[in-house]
Amino acid sequence: MKILCGTVVTLGFGAALSLAAAPAFAQGAAAGPMAPAAPSDRPIDQAEPAAKARPMTIGDKPNLSGSWVLNKDQSDDARKAIEDARGSSGQNGNGQPRWGGGGPGGGGGNGNGGRRRGQNGGGPDPLDELSQLTIDQTPSSINVTGVTGRMLASFPAASQSQPKSSSDDSSGEAASAAPPPTVEWKNNQLVVIEPQGRRGTTTRTFELSPDGKQLVVTTTIDNPRFKSPATIRFVYDPASASE
């Protein structure tokens, strides 16, 4: 009888252990292997491409194209440069420097009446034309215009023709006295040379900064009345970067 009771107790204890382990086993079986992570909406190899880099050249020339806004903080004070070159005699009756044919922006000798009026205090500041430049460039040509759309440089020379406004007629006689500017590529620079008659020569270069992120326009005014040539360096940022 004792042996039977011991057997019953042993069987009862074993059944209890089996019942206690059953829920844990069932839970593990239900869980099964770990489900794979949900796939992303975009495969790794189809990630969004990086923004297209600006080409450094057009044809075999530096890429100067685009809209450029003057960075005044990094640019020279043009009026001070003129005053330093000429001294007190380098100003007109209104205290403004005489830029010569077309001023540091170029285009001189083509008789822009608005610019001449600006020098005499009767119109906009001639430097305003240089506050923003637009350059259209192809492998075989380049055109540089100022903020009002005025042509400042054009290559080849045959494309320099532009319609004349009524304001040009008032200074047409003065315009015919000066030969047209010479525009050419020299290495990585677009060079504009403007004869100014008795007022000497204005030379202007357009080039990219060493890192290719800015446009640098350097104007040298060589006037016989100057004590030394005046050099003015303007630095431009891309218009999109300044907005």
Secondary structure, 3 states (H helix, E strand, C coil): CHHHHHHHHHHHHHHHHHHHHHHHHHHHHHHCCCCCCCCCCCCHHHCCCCCCCCCCEECCEECCCEEEEECHHHCCCHHHHHHHHHHHHHECCCCCECCCCCCCCCCCCCCCHHHHHHHCCCCCCHHHHHCEEEEEEECCEEEEECCCCCEEEEECHHHHCCCCCHHHHCCHHHHHHCCCCEEEEECCEEEEEEECHHHCEEEEEEEECCCCCCEEEEEEEECCCCCCCEEEEEEEEEHHHHC
